[in-house]
Amino acid sequence: MNNNMPTLRIAITIGKYVTSGIKSVIINYYKNIDRIKIQFIFCL
């Protein structure tokens, strides 16, 4: 992505039936992404 590209927004829906392992993977991705280029939107 160059500076002219808009920010990529990713909506993540986490329901009550999602296991802890999946939540951990999503949080690890969130901690390690470039937040200027990619935004996570969490829907709980």
GROMACS elastic network, one bead per residue, 0.5 to 0.9 nm:
[ bonds ]
;  ai    aj funct       b0    kb
    1     4     6  0.79399   500
    1     5     6  0.61055   500
    1     6     6  0.87027   500
    1    37     6  0.75347   500
    2     5     6  0.57070   500
    2     6     6  0.89747   500
    3     6     6  0.79185   500
    3    37     6  0.88395   500
    5     8     6  0.85964   500
    5    37     6  0.84441   500
    6    37     6  0.76513   500
    7    35     6  0.87660   500
    7    36     6  0.69256   500
    7    38     6  0.56060   500
    7    39     6  0.69516   500
    8    37     6  0.62002   500
    8    39     6  0.61624   500
    8    40     6  0.85726   500
    9    37     6  0.86627   500
    9    38     6  0.58563   500
    9    40     6  0.58956   500
    9    41     6  0.69935   500
   10    38     6  0.74501   500
   10    39     6  0.61100   500
   10    41     6  0.59217   500
   10    42     6  0.84818   500
   11    39     6  0.84566   500
   11    40     6  0.58822   500
   11    42     6  0.59658   500
   11    43     6  0.71285   500
   12    26     6  0.86894   500
   12    40     6  0.69118   500
   12    41     6  0.59634   500
   12    43     6  0.59550   500
   12    44     6  0.83093   500
   13    41     6  0.84590   500
   13    42     6  0.61249   500
   13    44     6  0.59651   500
   14    17     6  0.80961   500
   14    18     6  0.64586   500
   14    23     6  0.78836   500
   14    42     6  0.74983   500
   14    43     6  0.63187   500
   14    44     6  0.51704   500
   15    18     6  0.57915   500
   15    43     6  0.84881   500
   15    44     6  0.62345   500
   16    19     6  0.82174   500
   16    44     6  0.84449   500
   18    21     6  0.83006   500
   18    22     6  0.66454   500
   18    23     6  0.71768   500
   19    22     6  0.56207   500
   19    23     6  0.66381   500
   19    24     6  0.88694   500
   20    23     6  0.50654   500
   20    24     6  0.60957   500
   20    25     6  0.87281   500
   21    24     6  0.50799   500
   21    25     6  0.63627   500
   21    26     6  0.87916   500
   22    25     6  0.51889   500
   22    26     6  0.63314   500
   22    27     6  0.86970   500
   23    26     6  0.51811   500
   23    27     6  0.61915   500
   23    28     6  0.85915   500
   24    27     6  0.51393   500
   24    28     6  0.60797   500
   24    29     6  0.86314   500
   25    28     6  0.50658   500
   25    29     6  0.62348   500
   25    30     6  0.86113   500
   26    29     6  0.51703   500
   26    30     6  0.62205   500
   26    31     6  0.87471   500
   27    31     6  0.61671   500
   27    32     6  0.87409   500
   28    31     6  0.51377   500
   28    32     6  0.63982   500
   28    33     6  0.88179   500
   29    32     6  0.53128   500
   29    33     6  0.61437   500
   30    33     6  0.56165   500
   30    34     6  0.86618   500
   30    35     6  0.82479   500
   30    39     6  0.85744   500
   30    40     6  0.71805   500
   31    34     6  0.87431   500
   31    35     6  0.89303   500
   32    35     6  0.86039   500
   33    36     6  0.87080   500
   33    37     6  0.82674   500
   33    38     6  0.70224   500
   33    39     6  0.86877   500
   34    37     6  0.56444   500
   34    38     6  0.61586   500
   34    39     6  0.84662   500
   35    38     6  0.50343   500
   35    39     6  0.57547   500
   35    40     6  0.83779   500
   36    39     6  0.73625   500
